[in-house]
Amino acid sequence: MKRIYMIEDVCIGCHLCEVACITEHSQSKNPVKAFLHEEYRPISRCTVEEWDGGVVSFSTTCRHCDEPDCLRACISGAIQKDDKGVVRIDTEQCVGCWSCVMACPYGAVQRNLTKKKANKCDLCPDRTSPACVDACPNRALVYKEGSQK
């Protein structure tokens, strides 16, 4: 299956992947409206990590593991893996226990404190390529076939 891979050497820590993710998952699909005017601004499903004072940066996102720890930890059955291998969270079924957050070895599952639900990358199902990948100016994010854990 296709997954997002990060190339640490070319990431400049611009956070455009986060902006693109928030915009893509907003109601308006407009960055200004998403950040300033929507009642519930979505949280980014990817996070830029910075180390050594910003010298090293990289975007972390769900790896859609072959054997996902988050899925095994989910007490409500809200996390499922579809027939294409994409690991998704059914927010209607999520009880906000955060077991998946603690179980993910990559820190890729976030807590949406506003909605009290878990949140993670869904690979932008309405697009041919995830928004974060398309927005990366240095092509530090790559969407390609590969295997993961």
C-alpha contacts under 8 A as a table, 3 or more apart, distances in Angstrom:
res1	aa1	res2	aa2	distance
1	M	84	K	6.71
1	M	85	G	6.45
1	M	144	K	7.90
1	M	145	E	5.27
1	M	146	G	6.20
1	M	147	S	7.31
2	K	143	Y	6.28
2	K	144	K	4.77
2	K	145	E	4.05
2	K	146	G	6.18
3	R	63	R	6.66
3	R	64	H	7.14
3	R	123	L	8.00
3	R	143	Y	5.49
3	R	144	K	5.57
3	R	145	E	6.12
3	R	146	G	6.53
4	I	61	T	7.68
4	I	63	R	7.06
4	I	133	V	7.63
4	I	141	L	6.44
4	I	142	V	5.51
4	I	143	Y	4.50
4	I	144	K	6.58
5	Y	141	L	5.68
5	Y	142	V	5.13
5	Y	143	Y	6.32
5	Y	144	K	7.50
6	M	58	F	6.90
6	M	59	S	6.69
6	M	60	T	7.80
6	M	140	A	5.59
6	M	141	L	4.65
6	M	142	V	6.33
7	I	10	V	6.05
7	I	11	C	6.71
7	I	58	F	7.55
7	I	140	A	4.77
7	I	141	L	6.29
7	I	142	V	7.74
8	E	11	C	5.36
8	E	56	V	7.45
8	E	57	S	6.57
8	E	58	F	5.35
8	E	140	A	6.70
9	D	56	V	7.94
9	D	140	A	7.75
10	V	138	N	6.24
10	V	139	R	7.47
10	V	140	A	5.42
11	C	14	C	7.87
11	C	56	V	7.93
11	C	57	S	5.93
11	C	58	F	5.72
11	C	59	S	7.87
11	C	138	N	6.68
11	C	139	R	7.90
11	C	140	A	5.15
12	I	57	S	6.43
12	I	58	F	7.87
12	I	138	N	7.69
13	G	48	V	6.51
13	G	49	E	7.80
13	G	50	E	7.09
13	G	54	G	7.35
13	G	57	S	5.30
13	G	58	F	6.64
13	G	59	S	7.97
14	C	17	C	7.94
15	H	18	E	5.30
15	H	19	V	6.63
15	H	47	T	7.95
15	H	48	V	6.15
16	L	19	V	4.98
16	L	20	A	6.06
16	L	132	C	7.32
16	L	135	A	6.23
16	L	136	C	6.35
17	C	20	A	5.13
17	C	21	C	6.13
17	C	46	C	7.15
17	C	59	S	7.74
17	C	131	A	7.28
17	C	132	C	4.13
17	C	133	V	6.97
17	C	135	A	5.89
17	C	136	C	6.03
18	E	21	C	5.11
18	E	22	I	6.20
18	E	44	S	5.27
18	E	45	R	7.32
18	E	46	C	5.93
18	E	47	T	6.45
18	E	48	V	7.46
18	E	132	C	6.82
19	V	22	I	5.22
19	V	23	T	6.10
19	V	31	P	7.23
19	V	44	S	7.27
20	A	23	T	5.09
20	A	24	E	5.99
20	A	31	P	7.80
20	A	131	A	5.56
20	A	132	C	5.50
20	A	135	A	6.28
21	C	24	E	5.12
21	C	25	H	6.21
21	C	44	S	5.42
21	C	45	R	6.46
21	C	46	C	7.28
21	C	131	A	5.92
21	C	132	C	5.79
22	I	25	H	5.32
22	I	26	S	6.05
22	I	31	P	7.68
22	I	34	A	7.26
22	I	41	R	7.49
22	I	42	P	5.49
22	I	43	I	5.87
22	I	44	S	5.02
22	I	45	R	7.69
23	T	26	S	5.13
23	T	28	S	7.73
23	T	29	K	5.09
23	T	30	N	5.89
23	T	31	P	5.12
23	T	34	A	6.04
23	T	42	P	7.95
24	E	29	K	5.50
24	E	124	C	7.71
24	E	131	A	6.62
25	H	29	K	7.11
25	H	42	P	6.25
26	S	29	K	5.38
26	S	30	N	7.59
26	S	34	A	5.76
26	S	38	E	7.98
26	S	41	R	6.65
26	S	42	P	5.87
27	Q	34	A	7.31
27	Q	38	E	7.61
28	S	33	K	6.61
28	S	34	A	6.43
29	K	33	K	7.96
29	K	34	A	6.98
30	N	33	K	5.41
30	N	34	A	5.83
31	P	34	A	5.00
31	P	35	F	6.07
32	V	35	F	5.36
32	V	36	L	5.94
32	V	37	H	7.58
33	K	36	L	5.27
33	K	37	H	4.85
33	K	38	E	6.17
34	A	37	H	6.10
34	A	38	E	5.41
34	A	41	R	5.85
34	A	42	P	7.75
35	F	38	E	6.90
35	F	41	R	6.25
38	E	41	R	5.67
40	Y	114	T	7.73
43	I	112	N	6.99
44	S	47	T	6.83
45	R	61	T	6.65
45	R	108	A	7.63
45	R	109	V	7.70
45	R	110	Q	7.27
45	R	119	N	6.67
45	R	120	K	5.01
45	R	121	C	4.91
46	C	59	S	6.37
46	C	60	T	5.53
46	C	61	T	4.64
46	C	62	C	7.69
46	C	108	A	7.14
46	C	120	K	7.68
46	C	121	C	6.83
46	C	132	C	7.98
47	T	59	S	5.42
47	T	60	T	5.26
47	T	61	T	6.73
47	T	108	A	7.95
48	V	57	S	6.71
48	V	58	F	5.49
48	V	59	S	4.19
48	V	60	T	6.20
49	E	57	S	5.50
49	E	58	F	5.44
49	E	59	S	6.06
49	E	60	T	7.05
50	E	53	G	6.92
50	E	54	G	4.92
50	E	55	V	7.31
50	E	56	V	5.79
50	E	57	S	4.34
50	E	58	F	6.74
51	W	54	G	5.31
51	W	55	V	6.40
51	W	56	V	5.11
51	W	57	S	6.15
52	D	55	V	5.47
52	D	56	V	6.17
53	G	56	V	7.63
54	G	57	S	6.12
59	S	141	L	7.88
60	T	106	Y	7.44
60	T	107	G	7.59
60	T	108	A	6.34
61	T	106	Y	7.86
61	T	107	G	7.97
61	T	108	A	5.04
61	T	120	K	7.58
61	T	121	C	6.33
62	C	65	C	7.96
62	C	106	Y	7.51
62	C	108	A	4.91
62	C	109	V	7.07
62	C	120	K	6.46
62	C	121	C	5.51
63	R	108	A	7.85
63	R	148	Q	6.71
64	H	68	P	6.99
64	H	85	G	7.01
64	H	86	V	5.78
64	H	87	V	5.40
64	H	148	Q	7.33
65	C	68	P	4.89
65	C	87	V	7.73
65	C	147	S	7.81
65	C	148	Q	5.15
65	C	149	K	5.37
66	D	85	G	7.31
66	D	147	S	7.27
66	D	148	Q	5.91
66	D	149	K	5.71
67	E	149	K	6.50
68	P	71	L	5.39
68	P	72	R	6.76
68	P	87	V	7.86
68	P	104	C	7.90
68	P	149	K	7.91
69	D	72	R	5.22
69	D	73	A	6.19
69	D	100	C	7.42
69	D	103	A	5.73
69	D	104	C	5.91
69	D	105	P	7.81
70	C	73	A	5.07
70	C	74	C	6.13
70	C	79	I	7.36
70	C	99	S	7.36
70	C	100	C	4.25
70	C	101	V	7.14
70	C	103	A	5.41
70	C	104	C	5.50
71	L	74	C	5.32
71	L	77	G	7.62
71	L	79	I	5.23
71	L	80	Q	6.42
71	L	81	K	7.95
71	L	87	V	7.99
71	L	100	C	7.02
73	A	99	S	5.67
73	A	100	C	5.54
73	A	103	A	6.36
74	C	77	G	5.70
74	C	78	A	6.69
74	C	79	I	6.38
74	C	99	S	6.05
74	C	100	C	5.74
75	I	78	A	7.87
75	I	99	S	7.54
76	S	93	Q	6.64
76	S	94	C	6.34
76	S	95	V	6.73
77	G	80	Q	7.04
77	G	93	Q	7.25
77	G	94	C	7.72
78	A	89	I	5.47
78	A	90	D	4.95
78	A	91	T	6.92
78	A	92	E	7.82
78	A	93	Q	4.99
78	A	94	C	5.12
79	I	87	V	6.85
79	I	88	R	5.60
79	I	89	I	4.48
79	I	90	D	6.34
79	I	94	C	7.97
80	Q	87	V	5.71
80	Q	88	R	5.52
80	Q	89	I	6.55
80	Q	90	D	7.87
81	K	84	K	7.87
81	K	85	G	5.67
81	K	86	V	5.46
81	K	87	V	4.30
81	K	88	R	6.20
82	D	85	G	5.33
82	D	86	V	5.46
82	D	87	V	6.50
82	D	88	R	7.53
83	D	86	V	7.50
86	V	122	D	7.19
86	V	123	L	7.77
87	V	122	D	7.18
88	R	120	K	7.64
88	R	121	C	7.84
88	R	122	D	6.06
89	I	94	C	7.35
89	I	118	A	7.41
89	I	119	N	7.11
89	I	120	K	7.40
90	D	93	Q	5.45
90	D	94	C	6.28
91	T	94	C	4.92
91	T	117	K	6.33
91	T	118	A	7.26
94	C	97	C	7.95
94	C	117	K	5.99
94	C	118	A	6.95
95	V	116	K	7.74
95	V	117	K	6.64
96	G	116	K	5.32
96	G	117	K	4.62
96	G	118	A	6.13
98	W	101	V	5.05
98	W	102	M	6.52
98	W	111	R	7.07
98	W	118	A	6.65
99	S	102	M	5.25
99	S	103	A	6.11
100	C	103	A	4.93
100	C	104	C	6.08
100	C	109	V	6.80
100	C	118	A	7.67
101	V	104	C	5.70
101	V	107	G	6.89
101	V	108	A	7.58
101	V	109	V	5.05
101	V	110	Q	6.24
101	V	111	R	7.22
101	V	118	A	7.43
102	M	105	P	7.87
102	M	107	G	7.92
104	C	107	G	5.56
104	C	108	A	6.54
104	C	109	V	6.70
105	P	108	A	7.91
107	G	110	Q	7.51
108	A	120	K	6.42
108	A	121	C	7.80
109	V	118	A	6.67
109	V	119	N	5.74
109	V	120	K	4.86
109	V	121	C	7.91
110	Q	118	A	5.84
110	Q	119	N	5.10
110	Q	120	K	6.19
111	R	116	K	7.01
111	R	117	K	6.22
111	R	118	A	4.87
111	R	119	N	6.03
112	N	115	K	5.66
112	N	116	K	5.46
112	N	117	K	5.32
112	N	118	A	5.84
112	N	119	N	6.24
113	L	116	K	4.67
113	L	117	K	6.93
121	C	124	C	7.63
122	D	125	P	6.66
123	L	129	S	7.55
123	L	130	P	5.31
124	C	127	R	5.64
124	C	128	T	7.98
124	C	129	S	7.19
124	C	130	P	5.04
124	C	131	A	6.80
125	P	128	T	7.59
125	P	130	P	7.90
127	R	130	P	6.37
127	R	131	A	7.72
129	S	133	V	6.90
129	S	134	D	6.87
129	S	143	Y	7.01
130	P	133	V	5.48
130	P	134	D	6.55
130	P	143	Y	7.68
131	A	134	D	5.17
131	A	135	A	6.11
132	C	135	A	5.18
132	C	136	C	6.31
132	C	141	L	7.48
133	V	136	C	5.52
133	V	139	R	7.19
133	V	140	A	7.96
133	V	141	L	5.13
133	V	142	V	6.14
133	V	143	Y	6.79
136	C	139	R	5.26
136	C	140	A	6.45
136	C	141	L	6.55
137	P	140	A	7.78
139	R	142	V	6.62
